[in-house]
Amino acid sequence: MTRVLLTYEQVRVYGLPATEGKSGAPRWPAFARRYGFGIERPVQWEVEALEPDELQRLVLAAVAPYIDRDVLAQ
């Protein structure tokens, strides 16, 4: 299984706004330490903040390697 997700690099490149994160999120402390955020105040970014055309482009790029073009052509 391959996960498709919003990366922190994309958050920075697209300048996406942070919103208040979920209190008690189990992965937050490690993420906060890795990227220099305060552990006591979780934040999150929503993929829906991307422009629709860019979101579509990113999703299509993520699934493209799994598309069998020969089968699709039939």
C-alpha positions as CSV (number, residue, x, y, z in Angstrom):
1,M,0.0,0.0,0.0
2,T,1.2,3.5,-0.9
3,R,0.0,6.5,1.1
4,V,-0.7,9.7,-0.7
5,L,-0.4,12.6,1.6
6,L,0.5,16.3,2.0
7,T,4.2,16.6,2.8
8,Y,5.7,19.3,5.0
9,E,7.7,20.5,2.0
10,Q,4.5,21.0,0.1
11,V,3.1,22.9,3.0
12,R,6.0,25.3,2.8
13,V,6.1,25.5,-1.0
14,Y,2.4,26.3,-1.3
15,G,2.3,28.5,1.8
16,L,-0.6,26.6,3.3
17,P,-2.1,28.0,6.5
18,A,-1.8,26.0,9.7
19,T,-4.9,25.4,11.8
20,E,-5.2,24.1,15.4
21,G,-4.4,20.4,15.5
22,K,-6.0,17.6,17.4
23,S,-5.0,17.4,21.0
24,G,-3.5,14.1,21.9
25,A,-2.5,13.2,18.3
26,P,-0.1,10.3,18.8
27,R,2.3,11.3,16.0
28,W,2.5,15.0,16.9
29,P,5.4,14.9,19.4
30,A,7.8,13.3,17.0
31,F,6.7,15.6,14.1
32,A,7.0,18.6,16.3
33,R,10.5,17.7,17.4
34,R,11.6,16.9,13.9
35,Y,10.4,20.2,12.4
36,G,10.8,22.5,15.4
37,F,7.2,23.0,16.6
38,G,6.0,23.3,20.2
39,I,4.8,19.9,21.4
40,E,2.1,21.5,23.6
41,R,0.3,23.2,20.7
42,P,-0.4,20.9,17.8
43,V,-1.1,22.3,14.4
44,Q,-2.3,20.7,11.1
45,W,-2.6,21.5,7.5
46,E,-5.5,20.5,5.2
47,V,-5.0,19.3,1.7
48,E,-8.2,21.0,0.8
49,A,-6.4,24.3,1.1
50,L,-4.6,23.6,-2.2
51,E,-6.1,25.1,-5.4
52,P,-8.4,22.4,-6.9
53,D,-6.3,22.2,-10.1
54,E,-3.1,21.7,-8.2
55,L,-4.7,19.1,-5.9
56,Q,-5.9,17.2,-9.0
57,R,-2.4,17.4,-10.6
58,L,-0.8,16.0,-7.4
59,V,-3.3,13.1,-7.1
60,L,-2.9,12.2,-10.8
61,A,0.9,12.2,-10.5
62,A,0.6,10.0,-7.4
63,V,-1.5,7.3,-9.1
64,A,0.0,7.5,-12.6
65,P,2.7,4.8,-11.8
66,Y,-0.1,2.3,-11.0
67,I,-2.1,2.8,-14.2
68,D,-1.7,0.1,-16.8
69,R,-1.9,2.2,-20.0
70,D,-2.4,-0.9,-22.2
71,V,-5.5,-2.0,-20.3
72,L,-6.8,1.5,-20.2
73,A,-6.4,1.8,-23.9
74,Q,-8.7,-1.3,-24.4
